[in-house]
């Protein structure tokens, strides 16, 4: 029987890291997508320790860069025949940023990370999600506290 696979972007901290721990405990093979290799490796060690699972991997991805998203998807497709769950968790919420920042590809980073990047990744992985026989796509939308404000969050999901 094939082991279920869950991909989580932004899995090095917060909601993404906690989801990785819980989903690994539930018996899934978890792929943590993280922009920073250093923070990702530290989180990977934590997730393995806290979940008691060795079936957790790190693949670096910067959701603001199409080239990085494409490489991430190619690596996932090389390693796995199907993807059961794709959790879009990576996001940029920097309220101190007052001007748009653009990638070398010419894309605004917040727009790519929070919106266009997840759509592009989903498109690249749709066939692998369909092969699972019931693939799920989950989008986490949250914003951390700013200036003492209370954090809020949302959750949306769809089935393939």
C-alpha positions as CSV (number, residue, x, y, z in Angstrom):
1,X,0.0,0.0,0.0
2,X,1.3,3.5,-0.9
3,X,2.2,5.8,1.9
4,X,0.1,9.0,1.9
5,X,2.1,12.2,1.1
6,X,1.5,15.7,2.4
7,X,3.3,18.8,1.2
8,X,3.4,21.9,3.4
9,X,4.8,25.2,2.2
10,X,6.0,27.6,4.9
11,X,6.6,24.6,7.2
12,X,9.5,26.0,9.2
13,X,7.5,27.9,11.8
14,X,4.0,28.5,13.2
15,X,1.0,26.9,11.7
16,X,3.0,25.1,9.0
17,X,5.4,23.5,11.5
18,X,2.7,22.4,13.9
19,X,0.7,20.9,10.9
20,X,3.9,19.0,9.9
21,X,4.2,17.5,13.4
22,X,0.6,16.5,13.6
23,X,0.4,15.1,10.1
24,X,3.6,13.2,10.5
25,X,2.2,11.7,13.7
26,X,-0.8,10.6,11.8
27,X,1.4,8.5,9.5
28,X,1.8,10.6,6.4
29,X,5.1,11.2,4.7
30,X,5.5,14.9,5.1
31,X,7.4,17.2,2.7
32,X,8.3,20.5,4.3
33,X,8.7,23.3,1.8
34,X,10.8,26.1,3.2
35,X,12.4,29.2,1.7
36,X,15.4,29.2,4.1
37,X,17.5,26.1,4.1
38,X,19.0,26.9,7.5
39,X,15.6,27.5,9.2
40,X,14.1,24.6,7.3
41,X,16.8,22.1,8.5
42,X,16.3,23.3,12.1
43,X,12.5,22.8,11.7
44,X,13.0,19.4,10.0
45,X,15.0,18.2,13.0
46,X,12.3,19.5,15.4
47,X,9.4,18.0,13.4
48,X,11.2,14.6,13.3
49,X,11.8,14.7,17.0
50,X,8.4,15.9,18.1
51,X,6.5,13.6,15.7
52,X,8.6,10.5,16.3
53,X,8.6,10.1,12.5
54,X,11.6,9.7,10.2
55,X,9.3,10.1,7.2
56,X,9.7,13.9,6.9
57,X,11.8,15.6,4.3
58,X,12.8,19.2,3.4
59,X,12.7,20.6,-0.1
60,X,13.7,24.2,-0.4
61,X,11.1,26.5,-2.2
62,X,10.7,30.3,-2.4
63,X,7.0,30.8,-3.2
64,X,7.8,34.3,-4.6
65,X,9.9,32.8,-7.5
66,X,8.4,30.8,-10.3
67,X,11.7,29.1,-11.0
68,X,11.9,27.9,-7.4
69,X,8.3,26.7,-7.4
70,X,8.9,24.8,-10.7
71,X,12.1,23.1,-9.2
72,X,10.1,22.2,-6.1
73,X,7.3,20.6,-8.1
74,X,9.8,18.7,-10.3
75,X,11.5,17.3,-7.2
76,X,8.2,16.3,-5.7
77,X,7.1,14.6,-8.9
78,X,10.4,12.8,-9.2
79,X,10.1,11.4,-5.6
80,X,6.4,10.6,-5.4
81,X,3.8,9.1,-7.8
82,X,1.0,10.9,-6.1
83,X,0.3,13.7,-3.6
84,X,-2.5,13.3,-1.2
85,X,-2.5,16.7,0.5
86,X,-1.1,20.1,-0.5
87,X,-1.1,22.7,2.2
88,X,-0.5,26.3,1.0
89,X,0.8,27.9,4.2
90,X,3.8,30.1,3.1
91,X,2.9,33.8,3.2
92,X,4.4,37.3,3.5
93,X,2.7,39.7,6.0
94,X,5.2,42.4,6.6
95,X,3.3,45.5,7.6
96,X,6.6,47.5,7.9
97,X,7.1,47.1,4.1
98,X,5.9,50.3,2.6
99,X,7.0,49.8,-1.0
100,X,6.6,46.9,-3.4
101,X,9.6,44.6,-3.6
102,X,10.1,42.7,-6.9
103,X,11.9,39.4,-7.6
104,X,14.6,39.2,-10.3
105,X,11.8,37.6,-12.4
106,X,9.9,40.9,-12.1
107,X,7.1,39.7,-9.8
108,X,6.0,41.5,-6.6
109,X,7.0,39.3,-3.7
110,X,3.8,39.5,-1.6
111,X,1.5,38.9,-4.5
112,X,3.6,35.9,-5.7
113,X,4.0,34.3,-2.2
114,X,0.5,34.8,-1.0
115,X,-1.5,34.4,-4.2
116,X,0.0,33.6,-7.6
117,X,2.7,31.2,-6.3
118,X,0.2,28.8,-4.7
119,X,-1.9,28.8,-7.8
120,X,1.1,28.0,-10.0
121,X,2.2,25.2,-7.6
122,X,-1.3,23.8,-7.6
123,X,-1.3,23.7,-11.4
124,X,2.1,22.0,-11.5
125,X,0.9,19.3,-9.1
126,X,-2.7,18.8,-10.2
127,X,-2.0,15.4,-11.9
128,X,-0.2,14.1,-8.9
129,X,-3.1,15.2,-6.6
130,X,-5.6,13.5,-9.0
131,X,-3.6,10.3,-8.9
132,X,-4.1,10.1,-5.1
133,X,-7.8,9.2,-5.6
134,X,-8.9,12.0,-3.3
135,X,-6.2,14.7,-3.2
136,X,-6.9,17.7,-1.0
137,X,-5.7,21.3,-1.4
138,X,-5.7,23.4,1.8
139,X,-5.0,27.1,2.0
140,X,-4.1,28.7,5.3
141,X,-4.6,32.4,5.6
142,X,-3.4,34.0,8.7
143,X,-1.8,37.2,9.9
144,X,0.3,37.4,13.0
145,X,-0.1,40.0,15.6
146,X,1.1,43.5,14.7
147,X,1.4,46.1,17.4
148,X,-0.4,44.0,19.9
149,X,-3.3,43.2,17.6
150,X,-5.0,39.8,18.1
151,X,-4.0,37.2,15.4
152,X,-6.7,36.0,13.1
153,X,-6.8,33.1,10.7
154,X,-8.8,31.4,8.1
155,X,-8.9,27.9,6.5
156,X,-10.2,26.8,3.1
157,X,-9.9,23.5,1.4
158,X,-10.9,21.7,-1.7
159,X,-11.0,18.1,-2.9
160,X,-9.6,17.0,-6.2
